[in-house]
Amino acid sequence: LGPNRAPTDLDALRDFAHGLASRYPSVSRFSVWNEPNTQLFLAPQFDAAGHSVAPYAYAGIFRAAYEGIKKANPDALVAIGETGSHGRDAPSRGGAQDRHSPARFAQLLSTESPRLEFDAWAHHPYPVHARVAPEAPSNWPVVTLSSLDRFARALDHWFERDDTQLWITEVGYEAAPAEPAGLPKNVHAEYAARAIELAAAVPQVTLFVWFTFADHEGNRWERGLVDAAGSRRPAYASFTKAVRASARAPS
């Protein structure tokens, strides 16, 4: 399969989003697209002259989906972004995938006129390297778990908002021996707990999804709190404990 490209008929997309939200009125949260700052999921990222084009294509995608969802269910929350954690903000040479950094992608989206309306920013703060600890620093404009607070403040500034919600809709670490290059079970458990703790320390983070809950045949990512045999990894207990300790009272 090749890279995904933007739909050419945004009216059809708007109608699809409306139909989706109408069919499932109990669904209260939506996010639009997946990692549109990466070429695999939205191509092209840059034009032949090296200018950014993906953020503006995504703006049209998001606006159409948002309008369709809100028309069907005005109370639903709709997140923009779904950004991957890193990118170099310039066309890649050779076989590397073109990517925008999430911060640059967001900044370019903020220049859209009329200004985009949204309820939250969705993000995937994976470490740049698969075995790096959750609290490891990253070089801005890369956004990992250690820089969520800075990203939240930047979103408020760029979009002229207060307390923009951040949804962590994907993050996780692979576990050995299911993934030979993954983390030992005890480290996997430690990192799962620390990921929750780091996210919970940022008040704007209102949703957190560990990807994935359970391994299964056909899923190439062995990150589950439960392995493919249905047994709980040590991360299940550490993650649960961290969630309970970090839980906030309803606002």
Helices and strands as residue ranges (DSSP letters): H 10-23, E 29-31, H 54-72, E 77-83, H 102-109, E 120-123, G 145-147, H 148-159, E 166-168, H 185-200, E 205-208, H 234-246
